[in-house]
Amino acid sequence: MAFVATQGATVVDQTTLMKKYLQFVAALTDVNTPDETKLKMMQEVSENFENVTSSPQYSTFLEHIIPRFLT
């Protein structure tokens, strides 16, 4: 989990990053995922927040994450 996108991330890098974060969404709502792992995942998302929000896949990310936190 040590992938850190640079500020000038390419579209391929952003796609890879967003796929990773979509996997995080599933793990965050899984009761079998340890809290420490969930914390580390969210810290990574937070550290790369600008890359997340500027990604072409951001709307897809929101479509997946919002319903999981509303249930």
LUMDREN-979895 format. One record per residue (C-alpha): residue in three letters; residue number from 0; chain; x, y, z. Coordinates in nm, 3 decimals. Example, Ala and Ser with C-alpha at 12.3 -4.5 7.8 and 13.67 -1.06 7.14 Angstrom:
2
R  gudren  lolo  rodo        u        v        w
R     ALA     0     A    1.230   -0.450    0.780
R     SER     1     A    1.367   -0.106    0.714
***
This chain:
71
R  gudren  lolo  rodo        u        v        w
R     MET     0     A    0.000    0.000    0.000
R     ALA     1     A    0.292    0.236   -0.050
R     PHE     2     A    0.173    0.386   -0.379
R     VAL     3     A    0.191    0.762   -0.358
R     ALA     4     A    0.081    0.962   -0.659
R     THR     5     A    0.282    1.263   -0.752
R     GLN     6     A    0.119    1.598   -0.809
R     GLY     7     A    0.147    1.561   -1.186
R     ALA     8     A    0.001    1.210   -1.194
R     THR     9     A   -0.079    1.073   -1.536
R     VAL    10     A   -0.424    0.946   -1.630
R     VAL    11     A   -0.297    0.587   -1.602
R     ASP    12     A   -0.164    0.658   -1.252
R     GLN    13     A   -0.494    0.820   -1.153
R     THR    14     A   -0.688    0.523   -1.291
R     THR    15     A   -0.472    0.283   -1.091
R     LEU    16     A   -0.509    0.500   -0.783
R     MET    17     A   -0.887    0.515   -0.814
R     LYS    18     A   -0.915    0.138   -0.864
R     LYS    19     A   -0.717    0.095   -0.545
R     TYR    20     A   -0.943    0.334   -0.355
R     LEU    21     A   -1.256    0.162   -0.484
R     GLN    22     A   -1.114   -0.156   -0.330
R     PHE    23     A   -1.061    0.039   -0.009
R     VAL    24     A   -1.432    0.129   -0.007
R     ALA    25     A   -1.528   -0.237    0.003
R     ALA    26     A   -1.275   -0.310    0.276
R     LEU    27     A   -1.386   -0.012    0.486
R     THR    28     A   -1.738   -0.146    0.515
R     ASP    29     A   -1.631   -0.507    0.572
R     VAL    30     A   -1.672   -0.602    0.938
R     ASN    31     A   -1.374   -0.839    0.904
R     THR    32     A   -1.131   -0.559    0.817
R     PRO    33     A   -0.934   -0.456    1.128
R     ASP    34     A   -0.980   -0.097    1.244
R     GLU    35     A   -0.606   -0.029    1.212
R     THR    36     A   -0.620   -0.129    0.844
R     LYS    37     A   -0.923    0.093    0.788
R     LEU    38     A   -0.739    0.383    0.949
R     LYS    39     A   -0.435    0.335    0.725
R     MET    40     A   -0.657    0.320    0.417
R     MET    41     A   -0.833    0.644    0.504
R     GLN    42     A   -0.502    0.813    0.584
R     GLU    43     A   -0.376    0.723    0.238
R     VAL    44     A   -0.693    0.857    0.075
R     SER    45     A   -0.657    1.175    0.280
R     GLU    46     A   -0.292    1.219    0.179
R     ASN    47     A   -0.390    1.187   -0.189
R     PHE    48     A   -0.718    1.375   -0.168
R     GLU    49     A   -0.627    1.625   -0.440
R     ASN    50     A   -0.549    1.341   -0.681
R     VAL    51     A   -0.876    1.169   -0.588
R     THR    52     A   -1.091    1.476   -0.648
R     SER    53     A   -0.918    1.569   -0.973
R     SER    54     A   -0.944    1.218   -1.118
R     PRO    55     A   -1.178    1.153   -1.413
R     GLN    56     A   -1.309    0.858   -1.208
R     TYR    57     A   -1.402    1.074   -0.908
R     SER    58     A   -1.776    1.057   -0.980
R     THR    59     A   -1.757    0.678   -0.997
R     PHE    60     A   -1.570    0.676   -0.668
R     LEU    61     A   -1.844    0.885   -0.507
R     GLU    62     A   -2.115    0.660   -0.651
R     HIS    63     A   -1.954    0.367   -0.471
R     ILE    64     A   -1.852    0.527   -0.144
R     ILE    65     A   -2.157    0.737   -0.053
R     PRO    66     A   -2.416    0.456   -0.043
R     ARG    67     A   -2.186    0.240    0.170
R     PHE    68     A   -2.163    0.507    0.437
R     LEU    69     A   -2.534    0.588    0.429
R     THR    70     A   -2.641    0.233    0.514
***
